[in-house]
Amino acid sequence: MKKRIAILGSTGSIGTQALEVIRHHQEHFSVEVITANFNSDLLIEQALKYKPDSVVITNECHYRKVKEVLEPHQIKVYAGAEALSQVVELDNVDLVLTALVGFAGVVPTLKAIDAGKQIALANKETLVVAGEIITKLAKEKGVNIYPIDSEHSAIFQCLAGEFHNPIEKIYLTASGGPFRGKTSEELKKVTKAEALRHPNWNMGAKVTIDSATLMNKGLEVIEAHWLFGLNAEQIDVIVHPQSIIHSIVQFTDGSMKAQMGLPDMKLPIQYALGYPVRLKSEFSRFNFIDYPQLSFEQADRTTFRNLTLSYKALKKGGNLPCIMNAANEEVVNAFLHDKIAFLEIPTVIEQCMEKIFFIEKPRLEDYISTDKETRLFARSILLRR
């Protein structure tokens, strides 16, 4: 039987690549639900091509346009954020791929888990913000969470057949982004265009900026804590400019496993969708002769302070990772709109982490209120600059 897929965020970088994977494996998968926020034109194009049962356009201004085009094709059309949390519960969905950006992924993912749907997770912020609630509910419901981030997919693949063996340490690899090796002085005048020029990966704007600041790696550290049950001391970050080794597991006997491949997000997407089967692909193959040397460096946590802030948030726990994430989403948006300098990004995040009320044992409503409060505070800081 085909695995029936809902893709939350089908018009983004991960969503479009997931649809491409499904197109090449139509005998294994069917697309039942796709969703978008603003990009109604691409959503319509995808719906006409893949013929899902339902689509959701969360920005209600585009609802009438989408509805008029798709309803004659017997495709149900819904609008609004609440609809995201409803379509994941549909009986014709087996697996939900969460490819939304930021905090928006938290509630729909919780609803999907509560409905017993398997999760392919590309939205790292879901675990960063509410990892304790997410993982506890997944365990209660018997739901598997298959990571799509290349680093966490690598760890997951290295652990195949090893789940009974304790992990000593993991190494999450980072390309170093477009500003690897630059000093704080050199970073004072970097532009948005330069920050968006990632050397290895093709990603959305928000994730690309997070990569440039190393916040993306910091979020991945927290995500790894929840996915693999590791403490902060067991998670290290190393810079690997070639992006061939996607991450490494070190076991208690000292042996290490690494997962390798060319930097192509379609590979971890396909692995998550098809698990436990490795489906055949036509992806480009890695050639050792093309990469005669693989190099590694320490991450610069002094210049790129977001990584240090992420470890601080992980160690303190509570709602501090939620505060950090909300502040980061606001300042990245400000940077993308030329309202803040690159080096000011960690400064605003740190101010929010110091000022927003700390909750040691937050509930879901606490995360929601913390997210709103932090965004307002971050915007007030930005207005004063």
Residue pairs with C-beta under 8 A, 6 or more apart in sequence:
2 27
2 28
2 29
2 30
3 28
3 29
3 30
3 94
3 95
3 273
3 274
4 29
4 30
4 32
4 92
4 93
4 94
4 95
5 18
5 22
5 29
5 30
5 31
5 32
5 33
5 93
5 94
5 95
5 96
5 97
5 273
6 32
6 33
6 34
6 35
6 87
6 88
6 90
6 93
6 95
6 96
6 97
6 112
6 117
7 15
7 18
7 19
7 31
7 33
7 34
7 35
7 97
7 99
8 15
8 33
8 35
8 84
8 88
8 96
8 97
8 98
8 99
8 100
8 105
8 108
8 123
9 15
9 35
9 36
9 37
9 98
9 99
9 100
9 101
9 105
9 122
9 123
10 16
10 18
10 19
10 34
10 35
10 36
10 43
10 46
10 99
11 36
11 37
11 39
11 42
11 43
11 46
12 99
12 100
12 101
12 204
13 202
13 203
13 204
13 207
13 265
14 97
14 99
14 122
14 148
14 204
14 265
14 269
15 34
15 97
15 99
16 42
17 265
17 266
17 269
18 97
18 99
18 269
18 273
19 31
19 34
19 46
19 50
20 266
21 266
21 269
21 270
21 273
22 29
22 30
22 31
22 50
22 273
23 50
24 281
24 282
25 270
25 273
25 274
25 279
28 274
28 279
29 273
31 50
31 51
31 52
32 52
32 53
32 54
32 90
32 92
32 93
33 52
33 53
33 54
33 55
33 56
33 87
33 88
33 90
33 93
34 43
34 46
34 47
34 50
34 52
34 55
34 56
35 43
35 55
35 56
35 57
35 58
35 84
35 87
36 42
36 43
36 55
36 56
36 57
36 58
37 57
37 58
37 59
37 104
38 59
38 62
40 57
40 59
40 62
40 65
40 66
43 55
43 57
43 66
44 65
44 66
44 69
44 70
47 55
47 70
47 73
47 75
48 69
48 70
48 73
51 73
51 75
52 75
53 75
53 76
53 90
53 92
54 75
54 76
54 77
54 78
54 87
54 90
55 66
55 70
55 75
55 76
55 77
55 78
56 77
56 78
56 79
56 80
56 83
56 84
56 87
57 63
57 66
57 77
57 78
57 79
58 79
58 80
58 81
58 83
58 84
59 79
60 79
60 80
62 79
63 77
63 79
66 77
66 79
67 77
70 77
71 77
78 86
78 87
81 104
84 100
84 104
84 107
84 108
85 107
85 108
85 111
86 111
87 93
88 96
88 108
88 111
88 112
88 115
88 117
89 111
89 112
89 115
89 117
93 117
94 117
94 118
95 117
95 118
95 119
95 120
95 273
96 108
96 109
96 112
96 117
96 118
96 119
96 120
97 120
97 122
97 148
97 269
97 272
97 273
98 105
98 108
98 109
98 112
98 119
98 120
98 121
98 122
98 123
98 126
99 122
99 123
99 148
100 108
100 123
101 123
101 125
101 204
101 206
101 207
102 123
102 125
102 206
102 325
102 329
103 125
103 129
103 325
103 326
103 329
103 371
105 123
105 125
105 126
106 125
106 126
106 129
106 130
106 134
106 367
107 364
109 119
109 121
109 123
109 126
109 134
110 130
110 133
110 134
110 137
110 364
112 119
113 119
113 134
113 137
113 138
113 141
113 143
114 137
114 141
116 141
116 142
116 143
117 143
118 143
118 144
118 146
119 138
119 143
119 144
119 145
119 146
120 146
120 148
120 269
120 272
120 273
121 127
121 145
121 146
121 147
121 148
121 149
121 272
122 148
122 149
122 269
124 149
124 216
124 219
124 220
124 222
124 223
125 219
125 325
125 329
126 134
127 134
127 135
127 222
127 223
127 226
127 227
128 219
128 222
128 223
128 321
128 322
128 324
128 325
129 321
129 322
129 325
129 367
129 371
130 322
130 364
130 367
131 222
131 223
131 225
131 226
131 321
132 226
133 363
133 364
133 367
134 145
134 226
135 145
135 226
135 227
137 143
138 144
138 145
144 275
145 227
146 156
146 271
146 272
146 273
146 275
147 153
147 155
147 156
147 223
147 227
147 268
147 272
148 265
148 268
148 269
148 272
149 220
149 223
149 268
150 246
150 247
150 263
150 265
150 267
150 268
151 172
151 173
151 220
151 224
151 246
151 247
152 220
152 223
152 224
152 227
152 247
153 246
153 259
153 267
153 268
153 271
153 272
154 245
154 246
154 247
154 248
154 258
154 259
154 268
155 170
155 172
155 224
155 227
155 228
155 247
155 249
155 259
156 227
157 259
157 271
158 247
158 248
158 249
158 257
158 258
158 259
159 167
159 228
159 249
162 249
162 251
162 257
165 251
165 252
166 251
166 252
167 228
167 230
167 234
167 249
167 250
167 251
167 252
168 234
168 250
168 251
168 252
168 254
169 234
169 235
169 236
169 249
169 250
170 224
170 228
170 230
170 234
170 235
170 236
170 247
170 248
170 249
170 250
171 236
171 237
171 238
171 247
171 248
171 250
172 217
172 220
172 221
172 224
172 235
172 236
172 237
172 238
172 247
173 237
173 238
173 239
173 240
173 243
173 245
173 246
173 247
173 248
174 211
174 214
174 217
174 237
174 238
174 239
174 240
174 299
175 198
175 199
175 200
175 201
175 211
175 239
175 240
175 241
175 243
175 263
176 199
176 239
176 241
176 297
176 299
177 198
177 199
177 211
177 212
177 213
177 214
178 194
178 195
178 197
178 198
178 199
178 212
179 186
179 187
179 190
179 194
179 195
179 212
179 304
180 199
180 239
180 241
180 297
182 190
182 303
183 303
184 303
184 343
187 303
187 342
187 343
188 341
188 342
188 343
190 342
192 335
192 336
192 338
195 208
195 209
195 212
195 335
195 342
196 205
196 208
196 209
196 212
198 208
198 211
198 212
199 241
200 242
200 243
200 263
201 208
201 211
201 243
201 263
201 265
202 265
203 211
203 265
205 336
206 329
206 332
206 333
206 336
207 216
209 332
209 335
209 336
210 216
210 219
210 328
210 332
211 217
212 342
213 304
213 306
213 342
213 345
213 346
214 237
214 299
214 301
214 304
214 306
214 307
215 306
215 307
215 310
215 328
215 332
215 345
217 237
217 299
217 307
217 310
218 306
218 307
218 309
218 310
218 311
218 313
219 310
219 325
221 232
221 235
221 237
221 307
221 310
221 311
221 314
222 310
222 313
222 314
222 321
224 230
224 235
225 231
225 232
225 235
225 314
232 311
232 314
232 315
237 299
237 307
238 296
238 297
238 298
238 299
239 296
239 297
239 298
239 299
240 294
240 295
240 296
240 297
241 295
241 297
242 291
242 294
242 295
243 263
244 260
244 261
244 262
244 263
244 286
244 291
244 294
245 258
245 259
245 260
245 294
246 258
246 259
246 260
246 261
247 258
247 259
248 256
248 257
248 258
249 256
249 257
249 258
250 256
251 257
260 286
261 267
261 286
262 283
262 284
262 285
262 286
264 283
264 284
266 281
266 283
267 281
267 283
270 279
270 281
271 278
299 307
301 307
301 308
302 308
304 346
305 346
305 350
306 328
306 345
306 346
306 349
309 324
309 346
309 349
309 350
309 353
310 321
310 324
312 320
312 353
313 320
313 321
313 323
313 324
313 353
314 321
316 358
317 360
318 358
318 359
318 360
318 361
318 362
319 356
319 358
319 359
319 362
319 366
319 367
319 370
320 353
320 358
322 362
322 367
322 370
322 371
322 374
323 352
323 353
323 356
323 370
323 374
324 349
324 352
324 353
325 371
326 352
326 370
326 371
326 374
326 375
326 378
327 348
327 349
327 351
327 352
327 353
327 374
327 375
327 377
327 378
328 345
328 349
329 375
330 348
330 374
330 375
330 378
330 379
330 382
331 340
331 344
331 345
331 348
331 349
331 378
331 382
332 345
334 340
334 382
335 341
335 342
335 345
339 382
339 385
340 348
340 382
340 385
344 385
348 378
348 381
348 382
351 381
352 374
352 377
352 378
352 381
355 377
356 370
356 373
356 374
356 377
357 370
357 373
359 366
359 370
362 370
